[in-house]
Amino acid sequence: MSGVPTTFTSGPVRVRVPATSANLGPGFDALGLALALHDDVAAEVTSPGVTVTVTGQGAGELPADDRHLVVRAMRAAFDALGGQPPGLAVECVNRIPQARGLGSSSAAIVAGVLLARALVNEGEQRLDDAGALRLAAEIEGHPDNVAPCLLGGFTLAWTEPAGARAVSLPVADGVRPTVFVPEERGLTATARAALPATVPHADAAFTAGRAALLVHALTTDPALLLPATVDRLHQDYRAPGMPGTAALVSALRAADVAAVVSGAGPTVLALMELPEGFEPGTDWQVWQLATDVHGARVTRGRLGHAERDPVAAGRKS
């Protein structure tokens, strides 16, 4: 499409993007799971200027101009698509908690990339799904959250010289995700700074084996989830910075529940039914979530009443 002028569609488009949990224990920077907790975002090409409205999570905190991550991702996508629009109006209804390890930044990036593509005539010919994944991963820095957000289900992501790639696999019926969300926030950069430059070969080999087992457990045999979620690459190194998270993971695993740190934390993800009477304490919101099998979904039109409701998240508490 080189040399073909970029033209824009009239009217608004909207996208629904799921929360995600990355790593899943031993699958560091590679494995991810899409969860049925969603942000809804709508955008429209306007006269010059940028306006952003935010309802729900992050309202009053997130920037309302070009600095907003959705807009930054849209700008990067418009560059890839061949040109910038005169102006943008963006509306975000956020339900994914910010900075908790549930992929809020990846959801914003994926939303921005897909909205920009939908606002460009012949956008899917200029930027196909593989290209959208590569761009989203480039903006985020790694593909483990953007892959399940785009594709849905349980994803395996990797990076080649040309960029990120991923595949989505079906999740076995016996997988029962529950997230434990604290009030405190975490930063991915801080969590990564806690990791050593090298790890013992034995720990790397052990974790590689458990990651392979986890693929089988999540797709075929959930009875193996407890041994399949043992990790020696990152969780123990990050534990001192998240003592409450580490303690809850240990308590759940002691009760024979496959539990891991969700992404960089501090949220905890359990992949099995909780034992009757298990109490995590008052510091946690406990949400039972289905697996999102669709990934990001784009439609035409403005956000409807249901999308504008910041608590209409599809979760069971």
N, C-alpha and C positions, 0 to 999 in steps of 0.2 A: 504493500500500500504506500510505498515511499513516493513522495511528491504529490499525493492526492490530498487536497485540502481537508482539514478536519471540520466537520459540521456537527451540530448538536441537536438532540431530540428536543421536542417541546413537551412541557408538562413534567411532573415529578415522577421519580422512581423510588422504590423503597426496597430494603433488604432486611431480612431477619438472620441474625448470626448467633450461633450457639456458644456457650461457655465451653471451655476445654480444660482437661487435666493432662499435663505432659509428664514424661518420665515413667510414671506408673511403677516406681521403684527402680528396677535394674535397667530400664530402657532409656538411659540418660541421653537427652537431646535427639531421640529417635522415635519413641513411641508416644502416642497421644490418644485421648478418648474424648469424643464430643458428647456434651451433656445437655439435657433438655432444660436449659435456663438461658433465656435469649435477650439480646438487645435488638431493638427495632430502630432503623435509621432511614430517613427519607432525605432526598436532595433534589434540587431543581436548578437549572441554569437561569440566571437572572441578569439584570443590568449590573454594571460594575459595583463591586463591593462584596463582602462575605459576611453573612450572619449565621450564627450557630445558636440553637436553643437546646438545652439539656434538661431532661426531667429524670428523676430517679437517682440512681447511684452517680455520684460526682457532680450533681447539680450545685451550683454556687462555687465549685472548686475548679472545674475544668475551664480552659480558655474558650472564649466565644468568638474567635477570629481565626486567622490563618494558622495560628499555633496549635489549634485543636488537632489531635492525631488523625481523626477521620479526614479532615481537610488536607493535612499534610500527605496522607496516603492518596487522596484524590489527586492532588497536584502531581505526585510522582507518576500516577497512572495516566493522567492527561499528557504528561511529557512523553510517556511511552506510546500513547495513542496518537500523538502528532500535533497537539496544540491545546492551549488553555482556553476555557470559556471566559466570557467577560466578567461574570460574577456567579456567586453560589449562595443558595439558602439551604441550610442543613438543619434537620430536626432529629435529635437523639433521645430515645427513651431507653435508659440504661437500667438493666436488672442484674447484670454481672457485677459483683463487688469489685471495686478498684484495688489493685495491688494486694491481692489475696492468694495468688497462685491459681486462678481460674480463667486465665487467658483474656482478661479485659483488653489489654493492648492489642493482642492478635485479633480480637473481634472488631476493634476499631479499624485496624489496618485492612482486614479482609472486607469490611463494609465499605471503606473508602475506595479500594481498588475496584470492587464490583459495581459500586454506584457510578464511578467515573466511566467504566466500560459501558454501562447501560445508558449513559447520557450522551454517548458518541454514536452517531450513525455508523453502522457496520462495525461497532466496537468489538464484537466477538471475532470478526475476521482479522482485526488489527491486533487483538490480544486474546489468544485462546486460553483455555483453562490451565494448560501447562505453563503458559506465560504468566498468568495471574498468580499461580503458586510461586513461581520464581521471583516475581516482583514482591509479593507479600513477604516471602522469606528474607529477601534482601533488605527490606525496610525493617523487619523485626530483628534480623540478625541470625536467626536459626528457624528451621521449619517445623519443630515439634508441636507447636500450638496452632500455627496457621493451617497446617495440613488437615487436622480434624475439623477445624472451623470451616474450611472450604468444602471438604469431602464428606464429612459426617462419619459416624461409626468409629471403629478402632483403626488407627492409621500407623503405618511404618513410613518414616521419612528419612531421606538421606540427601547428601549434597554431592553433585558431580562438578567437574570444571565448568559446565554450562549453567549450573545453578541447581536449585532444589528440585527433588522429585519425591513422589509419595504414592502409596497405594492404600486403599481402604478395604478392610476385611469385616465381615459380619461378626457381631458379638453374640456369644452363646446365651441362650435364654436364662441360664442360672446366674448371670452376672447382675448384681444388685447394687448400683452405686449409691453411696451416701456420702455427703460432704459435711464436714464440721468446720464452720466458718467463724473465726474469732473477730473481735473488734479491731485488734491490732493489725497493722499493715506490714508488708514486707517489700523489699526491693530486689529485683532479679540481680542487679549489679552487685548489691551487697552480698547476696547468697553466693554468687559466682566468685566473689573475692575470697570467700572462705575455703575454696577448693585448692588443694595443692597442685603444683605444676606436674607432678608425677605421682603414680600410685604403684604399689607392689604388683608385679606380674601375676602373682597368685590371685590377688583381688580382681584384677581385670579379667582373668580367665574364668573365675568363679561367676562374676557378674554377667559375662557374655553367655554362659550356660543358662543362667536363670532368665535372662532376657529372651533367649530362644524358647525356654519352657513357658514363659509368660504368653508368647504368641499362641502356643497350643492351648494353654489354660483359658485364655480369654475367648478363643474362637471355638473350642471343642470340649474342654473338660474343666469346668470351673472348680471341681474338687481339688485341683492342683494349684489354686490361686495362692494359698498361703506359702508354700515353698517357692512358688514362681515369683513372688514379689520381694524376695530378699535382695538387698542391694549393698554393695561395698564400695561404690564409686563416689557417692555424693552425700547421702543422708547423714551419716555419722559425722562428717566434717562440718555440716551445717547445723547440727543439733545444738551446740552451745549458744548460737545466736537465736534459736527458737526453742527454748526449754519446754514451754507448754506444748508445742507441737510434737516434740520428740517424746514427751511423757505420754501424750494421748496415743501416738502410734504404738508405743510399747505396750500400753494397757490394752489396746484393741488386739494386738497380735498375741498377747498373753491369753486373751479370751478366744483364740483361734480364729480371729477375723483378719483377712488379708487387708492390711491398711498400710498406706504410704503417705509421704508428703506430696501434696498436689503441686506440681510444678516446682517453683522455688519457694513455696509456702507463703504464709503460715497455715493455710487451709490443709486439713487432713482428708484424704479420700479413702473410704472403705469400699471394697468391691463385693462384699458378701452381706447377707442378712446379719443384723446385729443380734446378739443373744438377748433373750427376754430380760428386761430389767437393767440393761447396761446404761449407766449414767455417765456422760462425759464431764459433767459439772456445768456450772452456770455461765462459764465464759464462752460457750460455743452455741452458735445457731446450727441446728441439725436439719439438713434438707435431704430427703430422699428424691433422687432424680433418675428419670429414665435416660437411656442412651439416645442421643439424637442421631438418627440414621440418615438424615437428609443433607446435613451441612447447610451452608449459606443458601438462602433462597431469595431471588430477586423477582419483584413484581412491579407492575406499573400503578401509578396513582399515589395519593397521599396516604399517610398513616390513618387507619380507621380508629374507631373508639377503643377497640380491644388493644391495639398496638400502643395507643397513647397511655394506657394504664400501666404504671411502673411496677405494679405487683402482679400483673397477669403473666406470670412467668412459666406456668406449667409445672411448677414444683409441688411436691407433697411434703408437708412439714410434719 
